[in-house]
């Protein structure tokens, strides 16, 4: 039995009430040219084996780089990297222009000064409406201290941490 869908704008507004971190997914193409996109549809899936997923719109050309065993990276943005998030969300330009990065252990681009990075290999891709869910197994991970870039209510936010008096 299929249920009638809710109106898209309502669905978007309701989902906007869920705060997410911001990542940039990066990959090298066959010619070793870097490609990337901003994604907030990222989550961990499993500890054993270590799995993560992100979702990608099936209409974007970026999807063409994702095939079984493709190596990619999830770059978790630091709260000071809003400009990077915006850069990798834009279309019609070289998203890596002026962006510093190093190749990770699996070759995928690791962006400079990110809060954390996960290097992955595609193990499964699942069709899900107008998106594809990409599931990857994590082979390398790094992190540093700091606060994440957060998206909530259709805008960037600052994560407030409270200190309690002892």
C-alpha positions as CSV (number, residue, x, y, z in Angstrom):
1,X,0.0,0.0,0.0
2,X,1.4,3.3,-1.0
3,X,0.7,6.5,1.0
4,X,0.0,9.8,-0.6
5,X,3.1,12.0,-0.6
6,X,3.2,15.1,1.4
7,X,3.8,18.5,-0.3
8,X,7.5,19.0,-1.1
9,X,7.9,22.4,0.5
10,X,6.4,21.1,3.8
11,X,8.7,18.1,3.7
12,X,11.7,20.4,3.1
13,X,10.7,22.7,6.0
14,X,10.2,19.8,8.4
15,X,13.5,18.2,7.5
16,X,15.2,21.6,8.0
17,X,14.3,21.3,11.7
18,X,16.9,18.5,12.0
19,X,20.4,20.0,12.4
20,X,23.1,18.4,10.3
21,X,26.8,18.7,9.9
22,X,28.3,19.7,6.6
23,X,30.6,17.6,4.6
24,X,32.4,17.8,1.3
25,X,32.6,14.5,-0.6
26,X,35.7,14.3,-2.8
27,X,36.9,11.9,-5.5
28,X,39.4,11.7,-8.3
29,X,38.3,10.9,-11.8
30,X,40.0,8.5,-14.2
31,X,42.4,11.3,-15.2
32,X,43.2,12.1,-11.5
33,X,41.3,15.4,-11.6
34,X,39.6,16.2,-8.3
35,X,35.8,16.6,-8.0
36,X,33.7,17.4,-5.0
37,X,30.3,18.4,-3.7
38,X,28.8,19.6,-0.5
39,X,26.6,17.1,1.3
40,X,24.7,17.2,4.6
41,X,23.1,13.8,4.0
42,X,25.9,11.9,5.7
43,X,25.8,9.4,8.6
44,X,27.6,6.5,10.1
45,X,26.0,3.1,9.5
46,X,28.0,0.4,11.2
47,X,31.1,0.0,13.4
48,X,31.8,-3.6,12.3
49,X,32.7,-3.2,9.5
50,X,33.0,0.6,9.6
51,X,30.4,1.9,7.1
52,X,29.1,5.4,6.3
53,X,26.6,6.7,3.8
54,X,25.8,9.8,1.9
55,X,23.1,10.6,-0.6
56,X,23.5,12.2,-4.0
57,X,21.0,13.6,-6.5
58,X,20.8,11.2,-9.5
59,X,20.7,14.2,-11.9
60,X,24.2,15.4,-11.0
61,X,27.2,14.5,-13.1
62,X,29.1,13.9,-9.9
63,X,27.3,10.6,-9.5
64,X,29.2,9.3,-12.6
65,X,32.4,9.0,-10.6
66,X,30.9,6.5,-8.2
67,X,31.2,2.9,-9.2
68,X,31.9,-0.2,-7.2
69,X,35.2,0.1,-5.2
70,X,35.7,3.7,-6.2
71,X,37.8,5.5,-3.6
72,X,36.5,8.7,-2.1
73,X,36.7,10.9,1.0
74,X,34.2,12.5,3.3
75,X,35.6,15.9,4.6
76,X,33.7,17.1,7.7
77,X,33.9,20.9,7.7
78,X,35.0,23.1,10.6
79,X,32.8,25.9,11.8
80,X,35.0,28.4,10.0
81,X,34.6,26.7,6.6
82,X,31.2,28.1,5.5
83,X,32.8,29.6,2.4
84,X,34.1,26.1,1.4
85,X,30.7,24.6,1.9
86,X,29.2,27.3,-0.4
87,X,32.0,26.8,-3.0
88,X,31.4,23.0,-3.3
89,X,27.6,23.6,-3.5
90,X,27.9,25.8,-6.6
91,X,27.6,24.6,-10.1
92,X,29.2,25.9,-13.3
93,X,32.7,26.4,-12.0
94,X,35.8,24.5,-11.0
95,X,35.0,23.8,-7.3
96,X,38.7,23.1,-6.6
97,X,39.9,26.4,-7.9
98,X,42.0,28.0,-5.0
99,X,41.2,25.1,-2.7
100,X,44.2,23.4,-0.9
101,X,44.1,19.6,-0.5
102,X,46.4,16.6,-0.2
103,X,45.8,13.1,-1.5
104,X,44.7,10.7,1.3
105,X,46.0,7.2,1.7
106,X,43.5,6.0,-0.8
107,X,44.3,8.9,-3.2
108,X,41.0,10.9,-2.7
109,X,41.4,14.6,-1.9
110,X,41.5,15.5,1.8
111,X,40.7,19.2,2.1
112,X,43.0,21.4,4.3
113,X,41.9,22.3,7.8
114,X,38.8,20.1,7.9
115,X,37.6,18.9,11.3
116,X,37.7,15.3,10.3
117,X,38.1,13.1,7.2
118,X,37.1,9.5,6.3
119,X,38.5,7.7,3.4
120,X,36.2,5.2,1.9
121,X,35.5,2.7,-0.9
122,X,32.1,2.3,-2.4
123,X,30.6,-1.1,-1.4
124,X,26.9,-0.5,-2.4
125,X,24.7,2.0,-4.2
126,X,21.0,2.0,-3.6
127,X,18.3,3.8,-5.6
128,X,16.1,5.9,-3.4
129,X,13.6,8.2,-5.2
130,X,15.4,11.1,-6.9
131,X,18.7,10.2,-5.0
132,X,21.2,7.4,-4.8
133,X,22.5,6.2,-1.4
134,X,26.2,5.6,-1.5
135,X,27.5,3.2,1.2
136,X,31.2,3.1,1.7
137,X,33.6,1.2,3.9
138,X,36.0,3.3,5.8
139,X,39.7,2.5,5.5
140,X,41.3,5.6,7.1
141,X,40.1,8.4,9.4
142,X,41.5,11.5,11.0
143,X,40.2,14.2,13.2
144,X,41.2,17.3,15.2
145,X,39.7,19.4,18.0
146,X,37.2,22.0,17.0
147,X,33.5,22.7,16.3
148,X,31.6,21.5,13.2
149,X,29.9,23.6,10.6
150,X,26.2,23.1,11.3
151,X,23.1,23.6,9.0
152,X,19.7,24.1,10.7
153,X,16.5,25.8,9.6
154,X,17.9,26.5,6.1
155,X,21.0,28.4,7.3
156,X,24.4,27.9,8.8
157,X,24.5,27.9,12.6
158,X,27.1,27.9,15.3
159,X,27.1,25.0,17.7
160,X,27.0,26.4,21.3
161,X,28.7,24.4,24.0
162,X,27.8,25.1,27.5
163,X,30.2,24.6,30.4
164,X,28.8,23.6,33.6
165,X,30.0,24.8,37.0
166,X,31.3,22.0,39.2
